[in-house]
Amino acid sequence: MKLILLGAPGAGKGTAAKMLTGLDGSVQISTGDILRGAVQAQSDLGKQAEAYMKRGDLVPDELIMGIMEKRLQEPDCAKGFLLDGFPRTIPQAEALKKLLAKLGMKLDLAVNIDVPRNVILDRLTTRRTCSNAACQAIYNVKSNPPKREGICDKCGSPVIQREDETEAAISHRLETYNEKTAPLIGFYRKEGLLLTVNATSSEAVVDAIKDKLAL
């Protein structure tokens, strides 16, 4: 399957993507992972992206599209891909449409995971992340706490609340999403590719996608 997963921060895109990869071997692709991978590989595009990231600037669309073009042609994408957190803007969506046409690929669906704001705030403000950069295990103080309070089960490092997961930071991220990314819902509706799923459980999201694609 070839899907785009849309939804606000905390809507459950990453969790749904992980579950979907188990269905047919499709690979989960997030822009953050791609950029980090390109930087680690020290490819020409990665070196250019690294300069922007070190300054705290957004990586320009043309660079991201160059990295995306390479990524989509890697062998593990042959079975399909799940784009998690990309595209983020209408220009990126238009550039992706051209890129897929150039590569002879076709999207199956753009899935909009619609979760109420209060659920997202509760999910993200109670999320905790392992402070060890090599581990980064994720917990939730309500639904999935570490066995020992404040200590990662996997590596024993302290578990922290990320700076971008305080209530003020999350409210700002949601505003940015509504301003820049929510218009993609209209874009993909016009393309005839939109599936909106109103669900707070990733299982329900996966079931809706399976029904739509008759998997």
C-alpha positions, -999 to +999 in steps of 0.1 A: +000+000+000+011+036-006-004+059+020-001+094+034-010+097+071-024+130+080-034+142+115-024+166+143+006+159+165-004+131+189-032+118+166-014+084+165+001+085+129+033+067+140+015+040+160-009+033+131+020+032+106+039+006+127+008-016+128+002-012+090+038-022+081+030-056+096+001-061+071+020-061+038+056-052+044+051-015+035+078+007+050+071+036+074+088+068+062+089+100+083+106+131+071+126+134+104+140+099+100+149+105+063+167+138+072+186+121+101+195+092+078+207+114+050+228+134+076+243+103+091+251+089+056+268+123+049+253+123+013+255+156-005+219+162+002+224+152+038+253+176+043+232+205+028+203+196+051+225+194+082+236+230+077+200+241+080+192+218+109+222+230+129+210+266+125+175+255+136+161+265+102+135+246+082+150+225+055+139+239+021+113+219+002+136+213-028+161+196-005+135+175+012+121+165-022+155+155-034+160+133-003+125+119-007+131+110-044+161+089-034+143+073-005+113+062-025+136+044-050+152+023-023+144-014-025+124-016+007+098+008-008+089-018-035+062-033-013+047+001-005+053+030+018+035+050+046+044+087+046+042+098+083+043+136+088+049+144+051+038+164+032+032+192+056+022+220+032+003+223-001+035+231-020+050+199-006+019+180-016+021+194-052+058+185-054+051+150-041+024+145-067+049+154-095+076+132-080+053+102-078+042+107-114+079+109-124+086+076-106+055+059-120+040+055-085+004+061-074-010+069-040-038+046-027-051+069+001-044+100+022-057+090+056-068+119+079-068+106+116-092+130+133-088+130+171-104+155+195-081+183+208-086+173+245-075+137+238-044+150+220-035+173+249-040+145+274-019+121+253+010+144+247+013+160+281+014+126+298+039+112+273+075+106+286+106+098+266+138+080+275+166+107+277+191+083+261+194+093+225+203+058+215+171+044+231+143+071+230+117+046+243+083+062+248+060+059+279+028+074+291+024+082+328-013+071+326-015+042+301+021+029+298+043+040+327+078+026+332+080-001+358+102+021+381+090+057+381+112+080+360+135+052+349+135+036+314+126-002+314+149-008+285+182+010+293+178+024+329+182+061+318+160+088+332+126+093+315+118+129+308+090+152+295+102+167+262+102+205+259+078+203+230+053+182+250+043+208+276+008+221+273+019+255+260+042+239+234+016+214+223-010+242+219+015+260+196+021+229+176-016+223+171-020+260+159+008+255+134-008+222+122-042+239+118-027+267+099-002+249+076-011+212+074-049+210+079-054+225+043-040+192+030-073+176+039-090+197+013-062+191-012-065+153-010-103+155-009-101+172-043-077+145-055-103+119-045-078+102-022-091+113+013-102+089+039-111+105+073-112+083+103-127+096+135-110+073+160-089+075+191-076+039+188-050+029+163-067-005+158-098+013+146-077+034+122-060+003+107-094-015+104-109+015+085-079+015+061-082-023+056-119-019+048-113+009+023-085-010+005-103-044+009-072-059+025 
